[in-house]
Amino acid sequence: MESDPKKLEKAETEAEAEADEVEEQERDPESNSLRQPLLKRNRTLSSTPLALVGAKVSHIESLDYEINENDLFKHDWRSRSKVQVLQYVFLKWSLAFLVGLLTGLIATLINLAIENIAGYKLLAIVGFIEEGRYISGLIFFTGINFFLTLVAAVLCVCFAPTAAGPGIPEIKAYLNGVDTPNMFGATTLLVKIVGSIGAVAAGLDLGKEGPLVHIGSCIASLLGQGGPDNYRIKWRWLRYFNNDRDRRDIITCGSSSGVCAAFRAPVGGVLFALEEVATWWRSALLWRTFFSTAVVVVVLRAFIEICNSGKCGLFGSGGLIMFDVSDVKVSYQAMDVIPVIIIGIIGGLLGSLYNHVLHKVLRLYNLINHKGKMHKLLLALAVSIFTSVCQYCLPFLAQCRACDPSFPEACPTNDRSGNFKQFNCPDGYYNDLATLLLTTNDDAVRNIFSTNTSSEFHVFSILIFFALYCILGLITFGIAVPSGLFLPIILMGSGYGRLLGIAMRSYTNLDQGLYAVLGAASLMAGSMRMTVSLCVIFLELTNNLLLLPITMIVLLIAKTVGDCFNPSIYEIILELKGLPFLDANPEPWMRNLTVGELADVKPPVVTLCGVEKVSRIVDVLKNTTHHAFPIVDQGVLVPGTVATGATELHGLILRAHLVQALKKKWFLPERRRTEEWEVMEKFNWVELAERELKIEQVAVTREEMEMYVDLHPLTNTTPYTVVESMSVAKAMVLFRQVGLRHLLIVPKYQGAGVPPVVGILTRQDLRAYNILAALPHLARPKVS
């Protein structure tokens, strides 16, 4: 009988150990299954979210797009002269100009480097093929691509993990109000440039469009803050941009400039920023983004004129139109409506299927990448070897086709580019599959978009091309190199578009090249769910305005079909990374839930007095993770009355401002309000914009702990507030449209014993996932 308690205690100990082991396995990313979320979230409303940024899990903070109207801010605006206001406006336009100029220059540099590296590589391959040294050509081709991929992957893995991938989801999150760390640094910019050159020149199935958007945003961010963190220019004028609101605007200009530089589409770049990237928009921002893209186009046009004279090596000749199909006459018949609708439906189905499968692949890659840097490198190099072997060997499966004298170009050709590659064929014959595979991605799109070439490609070759790029499009995105999604999706879509054109050639007058254009547009709409910006980008890419009606129909159908199955690919990536992105449309059940109910499941709100003791401030900062605290004063005289003893909600003060007050030793020996001149001597608006200082870096003596701080001058006296009876859906729309970081909840009823603040809502509190985790009964259907 005496041993029973011991056995029971032993059993309990083993059970606890087993539970701890299970919990440890749940925390271990390597034991995570493909069905479990990448990031574990607490089953409570938490204000400190975690997200995958680059290669590691990071704490994510929100941005302050709200104007902090404290006494210092008001004094700063009152003291600005007309000259200073004009300086502020002039600087905005100057930065927009510099963003466009530098983005255009860097895009030109990237294009020159890629075309020359890839061009000389392909010319060397032609030499091996002409000499019959096929194995040597394979080894050389694979080895060069292996080395270029290795350079790009080593830079991303070892120096700037945030440079891997397209960067567009993180930019969307930033403009939505999420501060993703190290996304716009100087190191990230340099690695993105060099890595993009290496990855695209290596022939990987990825584009430079996404990286160029990230590059433009990095340039904008660095200009707005005066340079890298360690070498910032302390220029007096730049103090106007030392806030999140103005930095948001200039990064929007950078993202639109990046799209313009990638596709040479200025109007499409502006619309892309408006439709896909930016959360907040206004007419003044529209003008500046259009100005930035105009500068990019001027820079690109200037260098294209220089390159047309043969001064750019193998860059070749051409104009601003990347994939010109204006030489074909477009005429419509009633029968053309059927294939157009079919292309739209197929694009929506394949786009949603691509998103679904890529979601699974990215989860698998996440498990591999968690094993360490070497696994990341091996994964990228394995994809490079597979891609090189397929691109070199598959053309041998195609039959040589005789050149037709009616072809508009020289046939055959062994140049770096061309629509009729001879490859292993005798004189007078060309290899249609080598034309599509043994070239750069841009030239592959030009070739498959080529018009008046109905007999150029065999169905078997197009099928191999389509199947290969479907596989490469799934396994390439997610490796540790800078990569874009636009070009892989265009290649896949143009493949099935051309196949449908071949199948329908006896029933329609539309050119097969136009079918390839429509297929690419449909798949992009089915995957990315863009319509207006995508339509304009394709019109600027192809220079054929007659395609506008059918392009619009295809895009609308593809997006509608895709929306029936899953969200866009960028939304999927945002969810995988755990970035707390607030969608424009609240869930329907959010209208039946009030913000007061959300406040009930949160910890009690921490408030401070207008004149607070130093020890209380230090205790709050060290023992909480909140970034804002309501300032509540007791015993206040109500203006216009003789009533005393009222409770006043004076406003909201940020953690960063409390730390600044402690750092500046803004201490008073007695409890009193300070005068305006005292505050102006101690603080300035520029210092309050700094956010890097931590409470652990501030030393406070025991004597100072007993002193007081007047928080009134540092308090935002006009915070946004909502009544506790407001629905969560309405609060979420307000939160997103205004760009808030904190939203105060005030009680519906006032009176003695009722606190002036019920709670504070943050971005993380308004996410549907967290609300359902904290209030699981909302997910269950109600039983009548």
Secondary structure, DSSP 8 states (H G I E B T S, - for coil): -THHHHHHHHHHHHHHHHHHHHHHHHH-GGG--TTS-SS---SS--SS-EEEETTEEEE-EE---S----HHHHHHHHH--HHHHHHHHHHHHHHHHHHHHHHHHHHHHHHHHHHHHHHHHHHHHHHHHHTT-HHHHHHHHHHHHHHHHHHHHHHHHHT-GGGSB--HHHHHHHHHTEE-TTSS-HHHHHHHHHHHHHHHHTT-S-BSHHHHHHHHHHHHHHHHHTSSGGG----GGGGGG-SHHHHHHHHHHHHHHHHHHHHT-HHHHHHHIIIII-SS--HHHHHHHHHHHHHHHHHHHHHHHHHHTT-SGGG----S-SS--TTS-----GGGHHHHHHHHHHHHHHHHHHHHHHHHHHHHHHHHHTT-HHHHHHHHHHHHHHHHHHHHHGGGGS--EE--TT-SS-SSB-SSS-SSB-TTS-TTEE-HHHHHHSS-HHHHHHHHH-SS-TTSS-HHHHHHHHHHHHHHHHHHTTSSSB-BSHHHHHHHHHHHHHHHHHHTTTT--S-HHHHHHHHHHHHHHHHH---HHHHHHHHHHHT-GGGHHHHHHHHHHHHHHHHTT---HHHHHHHHHT-----SS--GGGGGSBHHHHHHTS-----B-SEEEHHHHHHHHHH---SEEEEEEEEE--TTS----EEEEEEEEEHHHHHHHHHTT--BSSS----HHHHHHH--HHHHT-----GGG----HHHHTSEEE-GGGSBSS--EEETTSBHHHHHHHHHHHT-S-EEEE-SS--TT--S--EEE-TGGG-HHHHHHH-GGGGS----
